[in-house]
Amino acid sequence: MPPSDLVSTPDAAKALGVSARTLQRYVRAGLVTPEITLPSGQYRWNVAKLRRQIGIAEDG
């Protein structure tokens, strides 16, 4: 997957309509898994996959 398909936690959270902190809590609770975790500990997300993980239909 090209890196351009991946977004930061704040961008992914905005796409879902939740706060970045909420998305981070979902990760800690094991509800969602980021596409990758950078060495810095930051997450990168594929929004389409994230939506599928939490059962939200794609827009459009």
Secondary structure, 3 states (H helix, E strand, C coil): CCHHHCEEHHHHHHHHCCCHHHHHHHHHCCCCCCCEECCCCCEEECHHHHHHHHCCCCCC
